Amino acid sequence: MEFVGLRRERSARESATNRGGIHRLQALDSRVHTQYREDLRSTAHLISTIIRCLHFIFLACIPWAGDYKIDTCASGADTRLAILDGCAPGSNVLATNDDYCGLSSSITGAMAAGQVIYAVVGGTSPGAALPVPLTITVTAPPPPPSPECAAAIVATFGSNYFDNASATLNQPILAGTLATTIYKSSWFSFTPSVTGMYTFVTCGSVNDTKLAIGTVCPGVGLVFSAFAYNDDSCACLSGCGVALFSSSLNPTNTGVPLTQELVAGTMYKILVGGYSAPTLPTSGDLVIDGPPQTPVCPGDYNGDQVRDGADLATLLSAWGTPDGDITGDGLTDGTDLTTLLSGWGPCPL
């Protein structure tokens, strides 16, 4: 674990024993602890959280890698904070902090998925009185994106074939206040080259579909936040009888209509799938319509009609993922970089 932007206080032994900060590690015994809480669990999705006083201790199993922040700022109390790799006498102190937000404490550091840490909070003197309960805040980084969404098929303006016969993802979504699930779902990404109003339809599909659009991939097992959603709008090719069970996103669709413009250069995530778990596999064409698109300019990610440093930064930030793929091979890599650099400068008219 590497903690950044923090001063370290003497050695681990001095921090834990000689300065009265977190007192002696040997004193961290269940016989002196009286208050138990588990209210940080939902805050940071931690597997186990235990806060105790006289000293406050909590155990955290990190769910995904990234920079985590642990602080007592909301408590307003005069605290000292330490992160340890264990709870037994002689455990290593990985980082400490005294006064960060006023007299309260804060530690931020990069942590690995599955890493177990122990955070210890105490006063600044052996007789310090801390509030009970003491507010400790754990701020987790965004979770990694769903691998299915991260590997979304790049959709083009016009017709895009889909078939969810082999799909297994049942993706929960939230569109406004409407919560539902799209079953056996498939992901597309679409980046318009012109700002304007667009429509997305699966009309003429085989069997019953659902359709949603948003901007951010959900984390693994989490809800997709969509700004438009539709279930039933138009006729199927087969499997629906005479019912209008295919889907359409437009300014007047039922569910949550698509009333906002799409912005040129912004990547949107589109989810298409079936109505329910027992529903037969769906297939057909996802048809994207809207304002006429500008001439193709590979590598002009932001749609400003010039390939420059901003586009290079976008490509490099997407390196190793499908998000910056230019060549259509599903990966942002050296071939995409070559394509961008070979067309450097203004896009052709």
C-alpha positions as CSV (number, residue, x, y, z in Angstrom):
1,M,0.0,0.0,0.0
2,E,1.4,3.4,-0.9
3,F,0.0,6.5,0.7
4,V,0.5,9.8,-1.0
5,G,0.5,13.4,0.1
6,L,0.9,12.7,3.8
7,R,3.7,13.3,6.3
8,R,4.9,10.4,8.3
9,E,5.4,10.6,12.0
10,R,8.7,9.1,13.2
11,S,8.9,5.3,13.2
12,A,6.1,2.8,13.5
13,R,7.1,2.0,17.1
14,E,7.4,5.6,18.1
15,S,4.1,6.4,16.5
16,A,2.3,3.6,18.3
17,T,4.0,3.7,21.7
18,N,5.9,6.8,22.7
19,R,3.8,9.7,21.5
20,G,0.5,8.9,23.0
21,G,-1.1,9.2,19.6
22,I,-2.8,5.9,19.2
23,H,-1.4,4.7,22.5
24,R,0.3,1.3,22.7
25,L,-0.7,-1.5,20.2
26,Q,-0.7,-3.8,23.1
27,A,-3.6,-1.9,24.5
28,L,-5.8,-2.7,21.5
29,D,-7.5,-5.6,23.3
30,S,-11.2,-6.4,23.2
31,R,-11.5,-6.1,27.0
32,V,-11.2,-2.3,26.7
33,H,-13.6,-1.9,23.8
34,T,-17.2,-1.1,24.5
35,Q,-18.9,0.4,21.4
36,Y,-19.5,-1.6,18.2
37,R,-20.8,-0.2,14.9
38,E,-21.1,-1.5,11.4
39,D,-22.5,1.6,9.6
40,L,-19.6,2.1,7.2
41,R,-20.4,-1.1,5.4
42,S,-22.6,0.4,2.8
43,T,-20.5,3.5,2.5
44,A,-17.5,1.8,1.1
45,H,-18.8,-1.6,0.2
46,L,-16.3,-3.1,2.7
47,I,-16.7,-6.7,3.7
48,S,-16.2,-6.1,7.4
49,T,-16.3,-2.9,9.5
50,I,-15.9,-2.8,13.3
51,I,-15.5,0.4,15.2
52,R,-14.8,0.2,18.9
53,C,-13.9,2.6,21.6
54,L,-11.9,3.4,24.0
55,H,-9.8,3.1,20.8
56,F,-11.6,2.8,17.5
57,I,-10.6,0.0,15.2
58,F,-12.0,-1.1,11.9
59,L,-11.0,-3.9,9.6
60,A,-11.4,-3.4,5.9
61,C,-11.1,-5.8,3.0
62,I,-10.7,-3.6,-0.1
63,P,-13.2,-4.6,-2.8
64,W,-11.4,-3.0,-5.8
65,A,-8.1,-1.3,-6.5
66,G,-7.7,2.5,-6.3
67,D,-7.2,5.4,-4.0
68,Y,-9.2,5.2,-0.8
69,K,-9.6,8.0,1.7
70,I,-10.2,7.3,5.4
71,D,-10.9,10.4,7.6
72,T,-12.4,11.7,10.8
73,C,-13.1,15.1,9.4
74,A,-16.9,15.0,10.0
75,S,-16.4,14.2,13.6
76,G,-14.7,17.5,14.4
77,A,-12.7,15.6,17.1
78,D,-9.1,16.0,17.9
79,T,-7.8,12.6,16.6
80,R,-4.8,10.8,15.3
81,L,-5.2,8.1,12.7
82,A,-3.0,5.2,11.6
83,I,-3.3,2.4,9.0
84,L,-1.8,-0.9,10.0
85,D,-1.3,-4.2,8.2
86,G,-2.5,-6.2,11.2
87,C,-4.0,-5.9,14.7
88,A,-1.4,-7.9,16.7
89,P,1.5,-6.3,18.7
90,G,4.4,-5.6,16.3
91,S,2.2,-5.0,13.2
92,N,3.5,-2.6,10.7
93,V,2.2,1.0,10.7
94,L,1.8,1.9,7.0
95,A,0.8,5.5,7.4
96,T,-0.2,8.0,10.1
97,N,-1.8,11.4,10.3
98,D,-2.6,13.9,13.1
99,D,-4.0,17.2,12.0
100,Y,-5.3,17.3,8.4
101,C,-8.8,18.9,8.5
102,G,-8.6,21.1,11.5
103,L,-7.6,18.8,14.5
104,S,-9.2,15.8,12.8
105,S,-7.3,13.2,10.7
106,S,-7.2,11.9,7.1
107,I,-5.2,9.4,5.1
108,T,-5.4,8.8,1.4
109,G,-3.6,5.9,-0.3
110,A,-3.6,3.5,-3.2
111,M,-4.9,0.0,-2.2
112,A,-5.0,-3.3,-4.0
113,A,-8.2,-5.4,-4.4
114,G,-8.5,-7.9,-1.6
115,Q,-6.0,-6.0,0.6
116,V,-6.8,-6.2,4.3
117,I,-6.1,-3.1,6.4
118,Y,-6.7,-2.0,10.0
119,A,-7.4,1.6,10.7
120,V,-6.9,2.8,14.3
121,V,-8.2,6.1,15.6
122,G,-7.3,7.6,19.0
123,G,-6.9,10.9,20.8
124,T,-3.8,13.1,21.2
125,S,-3.2,12.1,24.9
126,P,-3.7,9.1,27.1
127,G,-6.7,10.7,28.8
128,A,-8.3,12.1,25.6
129,A,-12.1,11.9,25.5
130,L,-13.5,11.1,22.1
131,P,-17.2,11.4,21.1
132,V,-19.2,8.2,21.0
133,P,-20.0,7.2,18.4
134,L,-17.1,8.7,16.4
135,T,-17.8,9.5,12.7
136,I,-15.3,7.9,10.4
137,T,-15.7,8.3,6.7
138,V,-14.4,5.9,4.1
139,T,-14.4,7.3,0.5
140,A,-14.0,4.6,-2.1
141,P,-12.8,5.2,-5.7
142,P,-15.3,4.4,-8.6
143,P,-15.7,0.6,-9.1
144,P,-14.2,-0.9,-12.2
145,P,-16.6,-1.0,-15.1
146,S,-18.6,-4.0,-16.0
147,P,-16.4,-6.0,-18.4
148,E,-19.4,-6.5,-20.8
149,C,-19.9,-2.7,-21.0
150,A,-16.2,-2.0,-21.3
151,A,-16.1,-4.4,-24.3
152,A,-19.2,-2.8,-25.9
153,I,-19.6,-3.2,-29.7
154,V,-18.9,0.1,-31.5
155,A,-22.1,1.1,-33.2
156,T,-22.2,3.2,-36.3
157,F,-24.7,5.7,-37.6
158,G,-27.4,3.6,-39.3
159,S,-28.0,-0.1,-38.8
160,N,-26.2,-2.4,-36.3
161,Y,-27.1,-6.1,-36.0
162,F,-27.6,-7.6,-32.5
163,D,-28.3,-11.1,-31.3
164,N,-28.4,-11.9,-27.6
165,A,-28.8,-15.7,-28.0
166,S,-25.5,-16.2,-26.1
167,A,-25.8,-13.3,-23.7
168,T,-26.1,-14.0,-20.0
169,L,-26.0,-10.5,-18.5
170,N,-29.2,-9.4,-16.7
171,Q,-28.4,-5.7,-16.2
172,P,-30.4,-3.6,-13.7
173,I,-31.0,-0.1,-14.8
174,L,-32.3,3.1,-13.3
175,A,-33.8,5.7,-15.7
176,G,-35.0,8.7,-13.7
177,T,-37.1,7.0,-11.0
178,L,-37.9,4.0,-13.2
179,A,-36.0,0.9,-12.1
180,T,-36.1,-2.3,-14.2
181,T,-33.8,-5.0,-15.6
182,I,-32.9,-5.7,-19.2
183,Y,-32.3,-9.4,-19.6
184,K,-29.7,-11.2,-21.7
185,S,-28.4,-7.7,-22.6
186,S,-25.8,-6.6,-25.1
187,W,-23.8,-3.4,-25.0
188,F,-23.1,-0.9,-27.8
189,S,-21.2,2.3,-27.7
190,F,-22.0,5.2,-30.1
191,T,-20.0,8.5,-30.5
192,P,-21.9,11.0,-32.6
193,S,-19.9,13.3,-34.8
194,V,-22.6,16.0,-34.8
195,T,-24.5,17.4,-31.8
196,G,-28.3,17.0,-32.2
197,M,-31.4,14.9,-31.5
198,Y,-31.0,11.2,-32.3
199,T,-33.3,8.1,-32.3
200,F,-32.5,4.5,-31.5
201,V,-34.9,1.8,-32.5
202,T,-35.1,-2.0,-32.6
203,C,-38.4,-2.1,-34.6
204,G,-38.8,-5.3,-36.6
205,S,-36.8,-7.3,-34.0
206,V,-37.3,-11.0,-33.4
207,N,-39.1,-11.2,-30.0
208,D,-39.6,-8.6,-27.3
209,T,-36.9,-6.1,-26.6
210,K,-35.9,-3.4,-24.1
211,L,-33.6,-0.5,-24.8
212,A,-31.7,2.1,-22.7
213,I,-29.0,4.7,-23.2
214,G,-26.5,6.4,-20.7
215,T,-23.0,7.7,-20.6
216,V,-21.1,5.7,-17.9
217,C,-20.5,1.9,-17.7
218,P,-21.9,0.5,-14.4
219,G,-19.5,-1.1,-12.0
220,V,-19.6,-4.9,-11.8
221,G,-22.9,-6.0,-10.4
222,L,-24.2,-2.3,-10.1
223,V,-27.0,-0.4,-11.7
224,F,-26.7,1.3,-15.1
225,S,-27.8,4.9,-14.9
226,A,-29.7,5.7,-18.0
227,F,-31.2,9.0,-19.2
228,A,-33.7,7.3,-21.6
229,Y,-35.4,3.9,-21.6
230,N,-38.2,2.2,-23.5
231,D,-39.8,-1.2,-23.5
232,D,-42.7,-1.3,-26.0
233,S,-43.0,1.1,-29.0
234,C,-43.2,-0.6,-32.4
235,A,-43.9,-4.0,-34.1
236,C,-41.7,-7.0,-34.0
237,L,-40.9,-9.1,-37.0
238,S,-41.9,-12.2,-35.2
239,G,-42.5,-13.6,-31.7
240,C,-44.7,-10.8,-30.5
241,G,-48.0,-11.4,-32.3
242,V,-49.7,-8.1,-33.1
243,A,-48.3,-6.4,-30.0
244,L,-45.9,-3.5,-30.3
245,F,-43.1,-5.1,-28.3
246,S,-40.0,-3.8,-30.1
247,S,-38.4,-0.7,-28.6
248,S,-37.6,2.9,-29.6
249,L,-35.8,5.8,-27.9
250,N,-37.2,9.2,-29.2
251,P,-38.7,12.4,-27.7
252,T,-42.1,10.8,-27.2
253,N,-41.4,7.2,-26.3
254,T,-43.0,5.6,-23.2
255,G,-40.9,4.8,-20.2
256,V,-38.3,7.6,-20.1
257,P,-38.2,9.5,-23.4
258,L,-35.0,10.6,-25.1
259,T,-35.5,14.4,-24.9
260,Q,-31.9,15.6,-24.8
261,E,-29.4,16.2,-27.5
262,L,-26.4,13.9,-27.9
263,V,-23.1,15.8,-27.9
264,A,-20.5,15.4,-30.6
265,G,-17.5,13.5,-29.5
266,T,-19.2,12.0,-26.4
267,M,-19.3,8.2,-26.1
268,Y,-22.8,6.9,-25.2
269,K,-23.5,3.4,-23.9
270,I,-26.6,1.6,-25.3
271,L,-28.1,-1.4,-23.7
272,V,-30.4,-3.7,-25.7
273,G,-31.9,-7.0,-24.5
274,G,-35.0,-8.9,-23.6
275,Y,-38.1,-8.2,-21.6
276,S,-37.8,-10.9,-19.0
277,A,-35.6,-13.8,-17.9
278,P,-37.7,-16.5,-19.7
279,T,-38.0,-14.4,-22.9
280,L,-36.8,-16.0,-26.0
281,P,-33.5,-14.6,-27.4
282,T,-33.9,-11.3,-29.3
283,S,-32.2,-10.3,-32.5
284,G,-32.5,-7.7,-35.1
285,D,-31.1,-4.3,-36.0
286,L,-30.4,-1.4,-33.7
287,V,-30.9,1.6,-36.0
288,I,-29.4,4.9,-35.1
289,D,-30.8,8.0,-36.9
290,G,-30.2,11.7,-36.4
291,P,-28.5,14.7,-38.1
292,P,-26.3,13.9,-41.1
293,Q,-22.8,12.9,-39.8
294,T,-19.7,14.7,-40.9
295,P,-17.2,13.0,-43.1
296,V,-15.3,10.2,-41.3
297,C,-12.2,11.5,-39.5
298,P,-10.6,8.6,-37.7
299,G,-9.2,9.7,-34.4
300,D,-11.1,13.0,-34.0
301,Y,-12.6,11.8,-30.7
302,N,-14.0,15.2,-29.6
303,G,-15.5,16.0,-33.0
304,D,-13.8,19.4,-33.4
305,Q,-12.6,18.5,-36.9
306,V,-9.0,18.4,-36.1
307,R,-6.8,15.6,-34.8
308,D,-4.5,17.1,-32.2
309,G,-3.2,16.7,-28.7
310,A,-6.6,16.5,-27.2
311,D,-7.4,13.5,-29.3
312,L,-4.0,11.9,-28.5
313,A,-4.8,12.3,-24.8
314,T,-8.2,10.6,-25.3
315,L,-6.5,7.7,-27.1
316,L,-3.8,7.2,-24.5
317,S,-6.3,7.3,-21.7
318,A,-8.3,4.5,-23.4
319,W,-5.1,2.4,-24.1
320,G,-5.8,-1.3,-23.8
321,T,-9.6,-0.9,-23.8
322,P,-12.2,-0.8,-26.6
323,D,-13.1,2.9,-25.8
324,G,-10.6,4.5,-28.2
325,D,-10.7,1.8,-30.9
326,I,-10.3,3.3,-34.4
327,T,-9.6,0.3,-36.5
328,G,-12.5,-1.8,-35.4
329,D,-10.4,-4.6,-33.8
330,G,-11.9,-4.0,-30.4
331,L,-8.8,-2.7,-28.8
332,T,-7.0,0.7,-28.4
333,D,-3.4,0.0,-29.3
334,G,-0.5,0.8,-31.6
335,T,-2.5,0.5,-34.8
336,D,-4.9,3.1,-33.6
337,L,-2.1,5.4,-32.6
338,T,-0.6,5.0,-36.1
339,T,-3.9,5.8,-37.7
340,L,-4.3,9.0,-35.5
341,L,-0.8,10.2,-36.2
342,S,-1.0,9.5,-39.9
343,G,-4.0,11.8,-40.1
344,W,-2.6,14.5,-37.7
345,G,-4.1,17.9,-38.3
346,P,-7.4,19.2,-39.8
347,C,-9.9,16.6,-40.9
348,P,-10.6,16.4,-44.7
349,L,-13.5,18.4,-46.0
